[in-house]
C-alpha cells in the first residue's frame, strides 16, 4: 500500500483493524461477487490512469496505515530485541 498497491482483502480476520475506516469501502469485501466487482473497478481504473490506483486522500491514508510496518520503524525494535536476546545468553 505504501507504494500504491491496492489491497483487496476480506472484511474479516484483522484486516479491518489494519486499514483506516476511510479505506474500508475501497479495499474490504464481503462476498466473492463484491471482490469480483472491486477487481474489475481497480483493473479499469489502472488501465485508464496507469499503475497508481490509490489517489488523493485515500493514498495518504493508505501510506499512513502501513508506515508503522516500515523498516525504519520496525528495524530498531528488532535490533533492540535481538541485542537483548544475545545479551541474555
Backbone bond lengths (Angstrom), bond angles and torsions (degrees), N, CA, C in turn:
res aa  C-N    CA-C-N  psi(-1)  N-CA   C-N-CA  omega(-1)  CA-C   N-CA-C  phi
1 X - - - 1.445 - - 1.514 110.48 -
2 X 1.321 115.88 -33.86 1.456 119.04 -177.93 1.519 111.01 -59.97
3 X 1.319 116.51 -35.67 1.470 121.38 -177.84 1.523 112.65 -97.33
4 X 1.323 117.80 11.05 1.455 120.81 176.51 1.515 114.89 100.73
5 X 1.325 118.43 5.22 1.459 120.16 176.40 1.521 109.79 -68.54
6 X 1.313 115.83 151.28 1.461 121.13 -178.14 1.523 108.97 -107.43
7 X 1.332 117.76 112.16 1.454 119.93 178.39 1.529 110.25 -86.89
8 X 1.301 117.62 113.23 1.456 121.09 172.38 1.516 105.84 -102.99
9 X 1.315 116.05 107.27 1.461 121.46 -171.80 1.528 109.98 -131.78
10 X 1.337 116.63 154.80 1.464 119.19 179.93 1.525 111.42 -66.76
11 X 1.302 115.15 149.93 1.464 121.03 177.34 1.530 108.06 -81.70
12 X 1.311 115.50 63.05 1.457 122.54 -178.73 1.520 108.70 -157.15
13 X 1.307 114.61 -172.25 1.465 121.22 -176.39 1.529 108.71 52.51
14 X 1.309 117.89 -135.25 1.462 121.33 -177.83 1.531 112.17 -101.72
15 X 1.326 117.42 0.23 1.468 120.07 -175.18 1.524 113.97 -56.13
16 X 1.333 119.63 -45.12 1.470 117.93 179.69 1.533 112.96 -60.36
17 X 1.325 117.21 -29.91 1.463 120.02 179.06 1.525 112.16 -75.86
18 X 1.319 117.28 -23.80 1.458 121.07 -178.92 1.526 112.77 -83.27
19 X 1.324 116.47 -20.86 1.465 120.88 -178.50 1.520 110.86 -107.10
20 X 1.322 117.65 138.40 1.456 118.97 173.96 1.532 109.50 -62.93
21 X 1.300 116.67 149.85 1.466 120.94 -175.66 1.528 112.55 -56.54
22 X 1.320 117.62 -32.51 1.465 120.71 -179.91 1.532 111.53 -61.64
23 X 1.325 117.84 -20.54 1.462 121.90 -179.04 1.526 113.81 -98.03
24 X 1.327 117.66 -8.10 1.460 120.10 -176.72 1.522 112.18 -57.14
25 X 1.316 117.57 -46.85 1.462 120.91 -177.61 1.529 111.06 -62.87
26 X 1.317 116.93 -34.23 1.462 121.00 -178.27 1.523 112.80 -75.40
27 X 1.315 118.21 -39.76 1.454 121.16 -164.94 1.522 116.24 -115.47
28 X 1.325 118.30 -17.86 1.465 120.36 -178.98 1.522 110.16 -97.64
29 X 1.306 116.67 143.73 1.464 120.45 176.71 1.525 109.88 -131.10
30 X 1.336 115.21 155.55 1.465 121.83 -179.87 1.529 111.85 -103.05
31 X 1.327 116.89 -38.57 1.464 121.31 -173.84 1.532 110.16 -125.97
32 X 1.319 115.96 165.67 1.456 119.76 175.97 1.525 110.92 -63.19
33 X 1.328 116.77 -35.39 1.467 120.12 178.56 1.525 110.78 -63.46
34 X 1.324 115.99 -41.71 1.466 120.18 178.21 1.530 110.64 -65.42
35 X 1.317 116.77 -40.27 1.466 120.35 176.36 1.529 109.75 -60.10
36 X 1.317 116.84 -46.24 1.464 121.08 -179.97 1.526 110.52 -58.27
37 X 1.331 117.62 -44.09 1.465 121.41 179.73 1.529 111.05 -64.54
38 X 1.320 117.18 -39.92 1.465 120.38 179.33 1.531 111.08 -67.63
39 X 1.332 116.82 -39.35 1.469 119.96 177.47 1.523 109.61 -62.99
40 X 1.324 116.85 -43.47 1.466 119.87 178.07 1.529 110.66 -61.87
41 X 1.329 117.14 -42.89 1.466 120.39 -179.01 1.522 111.00 -64.63
42 X 1.329 116.66 -46.02 1.461 120.53 179.96 1.518 110.17 -63.82
43 X 1.330 117.38 -43.24 1.463 121.20 -179.97 1.517 111.12 -62.19
44 X 1.318 116.80 -42.65 1.458 120.67 178.95 1.507 112.14 -65.15
45 X 1.329 115.99 -42.30 1.465 120.11 179.03 1.523 109.91 -65.27
46 X 1.330 116.16 -42.12 1.464 121.36 -179.59 1.529 109.76 -60.66
47 X 1.314 116.44 -43.91 1.465 120.05 -179.31 1.529 111.24 -63.31
48 X 1.326 117.46 -34.85 1.461 121.02 -178.93 1.524 112.51 -81.42
49 X 1.342 117.05 -37.13 1.462 120.08 -169.66 1.523 113.81 -110.09
50 X 1.297 118.44 2.53 1.458 119.75 -175.06 1.516 109.95 88.63
51 X 1.311 116.67 -163.35 1.461 120.74 -172.15 1.515 114.07 -75.44
52 X 1.301 119.43 -18.10 1.464 121.77 -172.81 1.522 110.28 -88.97
53 X 1.333 116.55 93.89 1.457 121.83 -173.33 1.517 112.09 -86.73
54 X 1.315 117.87 -36.00 1.457 120.96 -177.14 1.521 108.57 -84.46
55 X 1.317 116.62 117.22 1.459 120.99 -172.24 1.522 112.01 -118.78
56 X 1.314 115.75 159.01 1.455 123.16 170.08 1.509 114.80 55.02
57 X 1.339 115.49 -132.98 1.466 122.28 -177.02 1.524 110.65 -59.72
58 X 1.323 116.88 -35.22 1.462 120.10 179.23 1.529 111.06 -64.17
59 X 1.324 116.91 -38.51 1.470 119.99 179.47 1.526 110.01 -63.02
60 X 1.311 116.53 -46.58 1.467 120.09 -179.67 1.530 110.71 -62.36
61 X 1.319 116.98 -42.35 1.467 120.57 179.64 1.520 110.86 -65.00
62 X 1.331 117.06 -40.71 1.462 120.93 179.31 1.526 110.55 -64.72
63 X 1.317 116.58 -44.60 1.476 119.80 -179.89 1.521 110.70 -63.85
64 X 1.321 116.36 -43.31 1.461 120.07 -179.63 1.530 111.46 -64.97
65 X 1.335 116.21 -35.32 1.464 120.54 -178.03 1.518 112.46 -63.64
66 X 1.325 117.97 -32.51 1.466 120.25 -176.40 1.519 113.54 -105.86
67 X 1.308 116.83 -4.35 1.471 120.12 179.90 1.529 111.14 -56.10
68 X 1.323 117.69 -32.98 1.469 121.66 -178.54 1.521 112.59 -66.63
69 X 1.360 117.04 -15.19 1.458 121.13 178.89 1.527 112.39 -97.50
70 X 1.314 118.01 -0.07 1.457 121.91 -179.87 1.517 111.42 -66.83
71 X 1.328 115.26 151.87 1.462 119.51 -177.47 1.520 112.02 -61.63
72 X 1.324 117.80 -31.43 1.464 119.24 179.25 1.521 111.64 -64.76
73 X 1.322 117.68 -22.44 1.467 122.02 176.65 1.526 110.44 -94.44
74 X 1.317 116.59 -48.28 1.464 121.98 -174.06 1.527 112.15 -78.35
75 X 1.328 117.08 -36.58 1.462 121.35 -176.08 1.519 114.44 -53.55
76 X 1.334 118.61 -52.15 1.459 118.89 179.76 1.535 113.25 -60.21
77 X 1.334 117.01 -34.51 1.476 120.16 178.21 1.524 110.40 -66.83
78 X 1.337 116.25 -42.21 1.461 120.14 176.81 1.523 110.71 -62.98
79 X 1.317 115.71 -45.39 1.460 119.48 -178.94 1.526 111.15 -60.59
80 X 1.323 116.35 -43.89 1.469 119.90 178.61 1.527 110.85 -62.76
81 X 1.324 117.00 -43.94 1.476 120.95 179.53 1.521 111.01 -62.89
82 X 1.321 117.07 -43.23 1.457 119.95 -179.84 1.522 110.99 -67.56
83 X 1.328 117.64 -38.82 1.471 121.04 176.70 1.529 109.90 -61.04
84 X 1.330 117.89 -41.66 1.465 121.52 179.31 1.523 110.68 -66.13
85 X 1.318 115.80 -39.69 1.471 120.10 179.67 1.522 110.36 -64.56
86 X 1.317 116.70 -43.94 1.473 121.58 179.15 1.524 110.10 -64.31
87 X 1.323 116.08 -43.20 1.469 120.24 -178.59 1.522 112.50 -65.76
88 X 1.323 116.44 -27.65 1.462 119.35 -177.80 1.540 111.97 -77.62
89 X 1.320 114.73 -8.58 1.449 120.87 172.18 1.456 115.68 81.77
